[in-house]
Amino acid sequence: MEGKFLSGMATGALLGAAAGMMIMPQMDRRTKRRITKAGKSMVGSMADAWDGMKDMRR
């Protein structure tokens, strides 16, 4: 089950990155910075949530 979850997360991340790269060239610099900052924040939140789930499992 854990492998399927990670596979789904990776697939979603790749699809999101691909969609973002197609949209990004049409945006100005400020918008790109805001999206990049939000993305980094989300990655950090996901890592924290994943660590929390691993701790709960133990």
N, C-alpha and C positions, 0 to 999 in steps of 0.2 A: 504494500500500500504506500509506503514511504517513497518508493521509486516512482510510482505513478504521479504522486503529488509534485515531486521535484521536476519530473518531466513536464508536467503541465505548467508549472511556474516558469521553467526555462522557455517553453514554447511561447507563452504569453509575453515574456520579456522580449524575445526576439521579434515577435510580430509587432509589439509596441514600438520597438526601436526602429524597425523598418518603416512603419507608418510615420513616425516622427521625422525620420530622415527625408521622407518625401515631402513633408509639410514645411520643414525648417527653412529651406532656401527662400521661401516667400515671405518670411518674417523679418522684422528689423532686429537689430542687435539687442535691444533692451528685452524684447519678448523672448529671444533665444536664451538670454541669461536667466530670466525668471523660470523658464521651463527647465533649464539645466539644474538650477538650484532646487526646484521642486522635485525633480527626479532623484537627485542625490539624497534629499530628505526622505523620500519614499523608500529608497534602497536601505537607508539606515533603519527606518521603522520596520521594514520587512525582516531585516537581520535580527533586530531585537525581538520581534514576534517569534521568529524561528527559534531563537535561543530559549525563549520562554516555553515554547512547546516542547523542546528537547528536555528542559528541566522538569516539566510536568510529567513527562513520560518516565522519568527515572524513579 
